[in-house]
Amino acid sequence: MKTPNEEVIDTSKMTPEQRAALEMTEAAREAGATDRGFAGGLFMGRWKPGAFLPFPMQNAEAADEGEAFLQLLGDFLHREVDADEIDATGEIPDEVIEGLARLGAFGIKVPKEYGGLGLSQTTYCRAAMLLASHCGNLTALVSAHQSIGVPQPLILFGTEEQKRRFLPRVAGGEISAFALTEPGVGSDPARMETRAEPDGEEGFILNGEKLWCTNGVKAGVIVVMAKTPPKVVHGREREQVTAFLLDMDTPGVRIVRRCRFMGLHALYNAVVRFEEVRIPRSNILWEEGKGLRVALTTLNTGRLTLPAACAGMAKRCLRIVRRWGGERVQWGAPIGHHAAVAEKIAHIAAHTFAMESMTLYAASLVDRDKHADVRLEAAMCKLWATERAWECVDATMQIRGGRGYETAQSLAARGEEPVPVERYFRDSRINTIFEGSSEIMRLFIAREALDAHLKLGGPVLNTRLPMGQRAGAAVRAAFFYAGWYPGLFVPRGAGGEWHPELAGQMRWAEAASRRLAWRLFHAMAWHGPKLEREQVLLGRFVDIATELFAMATTAARAQALAKAGREVDGGDPISLARYVCALGRERVEQLFHAIGHNSDRPGYRIARSVLEGKATWVEEGIVGD
């Protein structure tokens, strides 16, 4: 008997290593239809305005409680945290960490009965915005601790005994971390080398090494992923990955090295080695063999911290360019009045508003249900916000010119305002790499986008299935597509009640969603099973859907703010949302055009030629290795 995911994807032509990696990843995926939500429905041409209209706002009690904490946090950061000094020394002062602990900043979402603040995901995202607007190093410390460290997976998967044992510690300020990546294999679960072998009935013996364990240097407790003995699942042996809670003072745990980076100079990132480390069976998080599901589910929600942080940094960039654009005079006028600079300022404002809107929408889904399936929403927020935030900080540096490239310390030494654009630039570059690079995000979203089609058409092409089963799947697929495909050409309108200035944009977005669905279907029909290899092509489909997601959530939030009275000439939410939609439409049309008119194949051939050493002549004229 095969699992549903094994029926979907034909692994007969894969190498054993490829098959093992795919099967482990597929086994860890969430079950259920991925096109139920708004984000997933976009790929099927299903426009679902009811998912975000009216835009979900926090109730008054949660908002007031969150606002009180955010005010304390903001005051503390302003008074007590010298972000430039932290960057210069590469260390976060103990009194800063202790001050954050007193505020409860290490247990924002931890329920009150376990010593935390018990605040919402929305408040947590707003806290990340606040932190990132001031200090990227503190943002990394707090978010790595709560988003992917011990609190989040323990809240979701821990036993009551584990929660009472560990949550008060981590909520009270004991730093935690997450250990998955390895030096030789990255995050590929099939090639994981860290192993936990059974030690009688009571526990396991852990051996291995983990790389880039953020907070590892300071952590008192971590979640570590390790391979445990394989088990027979549906008649076949399958590798197991298990998540363990591990105290860092356990004998055999050793910090090998603290890693240093271009930015985030005070990032407490470590190489951690485990040598004959004894872990009790009671420290297994969820169940043996469920570690990869723990990791993926934790990352889904944890990824929301990054777009929130990007929005916070972009807000600071907007303030910097607003002030500089109005004060700095060149060629007889403030530089912000020159069209080339004004365009950059407008982009920063619009993209900042969109980042915040997308993130708050996704956070609201988690607030409604802490077990909500937000994998697509979180991945889209992470992908879009990190790439737009990089554009924002790059534009900010361009607008500030030489003063943007100069360090804050050097500016201060010359008697100028120490605006830390250079620090933001360095610190923000990691965001498109952290917790899933942009390339990995596009592949992840693409896999989810194809899920409904793979469940219908995959079994038809799967040579490992009996002919009768394949024939039955073919009938079901034909019946579905006979009704679904013609419907993609029937206009359905924007749905819901829209502001007159946004209704036209949303009608266009709805039509673009149907266009996306049939173009994706055509690509599947043309490429067949080989479509998964067309990563650049799939990336364009993903980017189209992500732009539509950004447009819709931004428009919905703008409408909600306008109804709440946030109407001012020129800078009102509706105007910003219209501009977000205009920019999104430009990008979407370019992406649609590039689906059929591109240089993907010659580019791939050139890359292969370079890798095979056939273009080394281009490298001539440089200093040798």
Disulfide bonds with the S-S distance in Angstrom:
none
